[in-house]
Amino acid sequence: MSTQTIAAFDMETRFRTLAASGDAAQALAILDHLDQQDAKATPARATRKR
């Protein structure tokens, strides 16, 4: 497993925990960070629109 994969899993786990606890602003900030990491890892993929 690469460091990037472990970091992404950690961020997703934090997002899910914060989302479940009701801290929507912080959970969305983590989700944005994950989107940025994903865009760097796979530049050919389209980014999520809001």
Residue pairs with C-beta under 8 A, 6 or more apart in sequence:
4 37
4 41
7 37
8 34
8 37
8 38
11 30
11 33
11 34
11 37
12 34
14 30
15 27
15 30
15 31
15 34
18 26
18 27
18 30
19 27
35 47
35 48
38 45
39 45
39 47
